[in-house]
């Protein structure tokens, strides 16, 4: 009797694993489709393109300002630790709030405030390497991991 129960349990666990694998495959396919939809929107929607250009211009302005500040700090001999600052807004990372460092899938780190500012409803474009991140129900800015290495 015990062998029958353990056999049923094994079958149940195998079935559960298959369902989870299929669900994972479905989610992967869904994410890939969403990425293609976003890239099509980026290529064809003039309003989205204008918004991207505006955000890119703002990013360039911020990066130029950061470069100027770091150059001045270096020239003045200040010990500034740029590794624990958001590369976009130059604010020091914090453990909570808008200054929490978040890791993008491309490997770049931005503070939560900058990510919220850059994100569109359907996607986020990394300001450093141009990687496009399409959002789905289960994969959006709220699912980005905190980068503990820079705290």
C-alpha positions as CSV (number, residue, x, y, z in Angstrom):
1,X,0.0,0.0,0.0
2,X,2.8,2.4,0.9
3,X,4.5,1.7,-2.5
4,X,1.3,2.7,-4.3
5,X,1.1,5.9,-2.3
6,X,4.7,6.8,-3.0
7,X,4.2,5.9,-6.7
8,X,1.2,8.2,-6.9
9,X,3.2,10.9,-5.1
10,X,6.0,10.6,-7.6
11,X,3.6,10.7,-10.5
12,X,2.0,13.8,-9.0
13,X,5.3,15.5,-8.6
14,X,6.4,14.6,-12.2
15,X,3.1,16.0,-13.5
16,X,3.5,19.1,-11.5
17,X,7.0,19.6,-12.8
18,X,5.8,19.1,-16.4
19,X,3.1,21.7,-15.9
20,X,5.6,24.2,-14.4
21,X,8.0,23.6,-17.4
22,X,5.2,24.2,-19.9
23,X,4.1,27.3,-18.0
24,X,7.7,28.6,-18.1
25,X,7.9,27.9,-21.8
26,X,4.6,29.7,-22.3
27,X,5.9,32.7,-20.3
28,X,9.1,32.7,-22.3
29,X,7.2,32.7,-25.6
30,X,4.9,35.4,-24.2
31,X,7.9,37.6,-23.2
32,X,9.5,37.1,-26.6
33,X,6.3,38.1,-28.4
34,X,5.9,41.1,-26.1
35,X,9.5,42.2,-27.0
36,X,8.7,42.0,-30.7
37,X,5.6,44.0,-30.2
38,X,7.5,46.7,-28.4
39,X,10.2,46.8,-31.0
40,X,7.6,47.2,-33.7
41,X,6.0,50.0,-31.7
42,X,9.4,51.7,-31.3
43,X,10.0,51.5,-35.1
44,X,6.6,52.8,-36.2
45,X,5.0,55.0,-33.5
46,X,6.1,58.6,-34.0
47,X,4.8,59.7,-30.6
48,X,6.9,57.0,-28.9
49,X,9.9,58.0,-31.0
50,X,9.5,61.6,-30.0
51,X,9.3,60.6,-26.3
52,X,12.4,58.5,-26.6
53,X,14.3,61.4,-28.3
54,X,13.2,63.7,-25.5
55,X,14.4,61.3,-22.8
56,X,17.6,60.7,-24.7
57,X,18.3,64.4,-24.8
58,X,17.6,64.6,-21.1
59,X,19.9,61.6,-20.4
60,X,22.7,63.3,-22.5
61,X,22.3,66.5,-20.5
62,X,22.5,64.5,-17.2
63,X,25.5,62.5,-18.3
64,X,27.3,65.7,-19.4
65,X,26.6,67.3,-16.0
66,X,27.8,64.1,-14.2
67,X,31.0,64.1,-16.3
68,X,31.6,67.8,-15.4
69,X,31.0,67.1,-11.7
70,X,33.4,64.1,-11.6
71,X,36.1,66.1,-13.6
72,X,35.8,69.0,-11.1
73,X,36.0,66.6,-8.1
74,X,39.1,64.9,-9.6
75,X,40.8,68.2,-10.3
76,X,40.0,69.4,-6.7
77,X,41.4,66.2,-5.2
78,X,38.0,65.2,-3.7
79,X,37.6,61.5,-2.8
80,X,34.4,60.8,-4.6
81,X,33.2,57.2,-4.8
82,X,31.3,57.2,-8.1
83,X,30.7,53.4,-7.9
84,X,28.0,54.0,-5.2
85,X,26.2,56.7,-7.2
86,X,23.6,56.4,-9.9
87,X,25.4,57.0,-13.2
88,X,22.5,59.1,-14.5
89,X,21.6,61.5,-11.6
90,X,24.8,61.3,-9.6
91,X,22.8,60.7,-6.4
92,X,24.3,58.3,-3.8
93,X,22.5,54.9,-3.6
94,X,20.4,54.3,-0.5
95,X,18.9,51.2,1.0
96,X,15.3,52.4,0.5
97,X,13.2,54.9,-1.4
98,X,14.0,56.3,-4.9
99,X,17.7,55.9,-4.5
100,X,17.7,52.1,-4.3
101,X,20.1,50.7,-6.9
102,X,18.3,48.4,-9.4
103,X,20.0,46.0,-11.7
104,X,18.8,46.0,-15.3
105,X,19.1,42.7,-17.3
106,X,21.9,44.2,-19.4
107,X,24.0,44.6,-16.3
108,X,23.7,48.3,-15.8
109,X,22.6,49.8,-12.5
110,X,20.3,52.8,-12.0
111,X,18.5,54.2,-9.0
112,X,14.8,53.4,-8.7
113,X,13.9,57.1,-9.3
114,X,15.7,57.2,-12.6
115,X,14.2,53.9,-13.7
116,X,10.7,55.2,-12.9
117,X,11.5,58.3,-14.9
118,X,12.9,56.5,-17.9
119,X,10.2,53.7,-18.1
120,X,7.4,53.9,-20.5
121,X,4.2,51.9,-19.8
122,X,5.3,49.1,-22.1
123,X,9.1,49.2,-22.0
124,X,12.3,50.6,-20.7
125,X,15.4,51.5,-22.8
126,X,18.8,51.4,-21.0
127,X,20.3,54.8,-21.4
128,X,23.8,53.4,-21.7
129,X,23.6,50.6,-24.2
130,X,20.1,51.0,-25.7
131,X,18.9,47.6,-24.6
132,X,15.1,47.4,-24.8
133,X,13.2,45.7,-22.0
134,X,9.6,44.9,-22.9
135,X,7.2,44.6,-19.9
136,X,4.8,41.8,-19.3
137,X,2.4,41.1,-16.4
138,X,5.2,39.1,-14.7
139,X,8.2,41.1,-15.9
140,X,8.2,44.8,-15.4
141,X,10.2,47.4,-13.5
142,X,8.7,46.2,-10.2
143,X,10.5,42.9,-10.7
144,X,14.0,44.4,-11.0
145,X,16.4,43.2,-8.4
146,X,18.2,45.4,-5.9
147,X,21.9,45.6,-6.7
148,X,23.4,45.0,-3.2
149,X,27.0,45.2,-4.4
150,X,26.9,49.0,-4.7
151,X,25.4,49.6,-1.3
